[in-house]
């Protein structure tokens, strides 16, 4: 069993650590299984990676955080690179993609809002947008504003990480989707009811659309910049999609998801894009036929067999039979709290449900802080075994 070095990486990584920002000489990619699958090609097994695979469940990550505030890690390319490659080091040969260590809330920060990561609580915005008049505080509409300048530290981390990975696997970039980011920007953090954010949708509809459009513009530019910096695929996280009903999702989420995908595809046509609209079960058909995402990620409450049938039927009904939409997911993350045999059994069931093609294995949401690192290893090994057995 390969384990990470026993010495703490936190002792050797500093803000001034050597980094490589050269985008002209990236190492040759050795494992393109994720990219081939995302493009609809038949593969020898399902690729596997995990949302939040770099994070608090890893002791080596917690060692970094002892001396470094969360957003300092995001803003320091050497630290972000180290955290991104930690799971690649621990699970050598088992993961088929790395995802850059960052946070969806760097976009609100770049638009002028303060975002804090409070231990034990999560993200906190001390001065949120409580009324439409508060949008005057945002800086994205001011002369000379540049998303690329504000988020250049993410681009530097991506470029540096591409070199650090040495071509082992593709590197994924990501953003938070407009509705999800708007919810945080108005609520000031997470919420059980989202009453403040929804009050904008129903009481300040025009202002809500203006804010969503501004976020979408920043998000699209940011994704394009990530690809330019070296990201080989990207994912859009609409984490609070399920807080909207079908009609409200169709008005306040879907158009902006579609706009982002179309804009990125127009400038980065060969880069696979994934959308994860958590909880929006009703929108599978719309996501498949009204956007140009290559991959739709499913949460664990969706039946993969039914999801595949619905997506395929929608494509046929829309006259898009020649288009392939890959599905990603969707093991319940809490299964990783079970014993090894339970994890293997449930993973095998998941792989069988998705079938022998068009599947990127993942969890139905992110890794949790209390997960055992070795239980993730069991999941990854089970995906390799189970999905390979499904291929002829």
Secondary structure, 3 states (H helix, E strand, C coil): CCCCCCCCHHHCCCCCCCCCCCCCCCCCCCCCHHHHHHCCCCCCCCCECCCCCCCCCCHHHHHHHHHCCHHHHHHCHHHHHHHHHHHHHHCCCCCCEEECCCCCCHHHHHCCCCCEEECCCEEECCCCCCCHHHHHHCCCCCCCCCHHHHCHHHHHHHHHHHHHHCCCCEEEEEEECHHHHHHHHHHCECCCCCHHHHHHHHHCHHHHHHHHHHHHHHHHHHHHHHHHHCCCEEEEEECCHHHCCHHHHHHHCHHHHHHHHHHHHHHCCCCEEEEEECCCHHHHHHHHHCCCCCEEECCCCCCHHHHHHHHHHHHHHCCCCCCCCEEEEEECHHHHHCCHHHHHHHHHHHHHHHCCCCEEEEECCCCCCCCCHHHHHHHHHHHHHHHHHHCC
